[in-house]
Each structure stands twice: as C-alpha cells, then as structure tokens.
Amino acid sequence: SYLPGTAAVKSLIKMATKNNQHNETHKHAKRSGTSVISLTKFAHSKSKGTKRAIERYRQKKITKFNRNASLLREYKKVMKSEGYEAGTGASRKRSQEEIGTPAIENVQQEKKPSKKKVKSDPFAKARQKAQMVMEQKEKEKVESQERLKEKEVKEKQKRVKAKKLGQRTKKGQPIMKHIIGDMLEKIQAKIET
C-alpha cells in the first residue's frame, strides 16, 4: 500500500481543477451564444478551407472588375484627348491615315452635337400610377362635396316647404294658397320632364 506524497497529490488536484475550469468556461462560451445557427454557418463551421476559397474567389473577382473599370476609364480619357470617340474603334483611324486624309478633321466633321441620354426613371410607372390615384381621389372628394351641398340645399327647401304646408288659419284649416302653389310646381315639373 503506497501512499503518494502530498506534493504529488496537490499537483494532481491542481491539474484536475484547471482542466475542469477550462472545460466549464468552454461549455459556458458555447452555450452563451444563440441556440439556433444559420444554415451557412452550419455548412461552413468545419471547413475553414472552403470559406477561404470562397473569400479568395470573391476578392479576385472584385479586383478584376475594378482593374477592368480603371483601364476602360483610362482608355476613354486617352481617346477623348486625341479627339476620338471612345468605342468607335481605332481601325477607322488607321484606314483614313493610309488613304492620306487627316483623321482628326474627319472625326470632328463627323461628330454631331451629341445629346445626353436621358436615364429612364425606374419609378416612372409607379409615379404615374400614384398621380392617377391622387387625381381620382381629388375628383371623388370634389364630387362628394358637391353632393353634400346639393343635399343640404334640398333639405333646406324641404324644411321651407314643410313649414309652408304646415301653416294653418286661426280655425285650424290649412292655408290653400301654399297647397295650390305646391300642386302647381309639381305639375310644371312633370311637364318639363
């Protein structure tokens, strides 16, 4: 029965507690994040090489695009400074020099005052539709206000007419002048229509 020394036991305990603490912190770090991960994160979680390859490809594509764009800008500047339109081609210049006519004068004569291309508005249809809707709403609003005014006028006439027809003499008889006038108006309205 061999009992290890106290120093050895202490060092074993120290190592065990360090490992245990390290595992605890790792578990805590993993759990502290969200419990749900995205599909792309899951797909690329193990393969760092794939991530790097995709990133390199994207970077290469962007640099190629930028390089081409800068070359094209420079080409257009040079062509403009020499008096040519960019994109019309240099073969025209060579063919005219071989014939013996000065190329720059020809190009300047051929040049017409170029109109700037008007960019088409991507929201033109939407704006037009919105304008039509606004006009329609405005029209409906005006019509409803007119109807309300007509309704108020008719109600006022109806109240006046009811008041006249409701008038009575001292003995309680209706005043015939108003009743006959009302009948006459009805007959005239029928004749007109």
Disulfide bonds with the S-S distance in Angstrom:
none
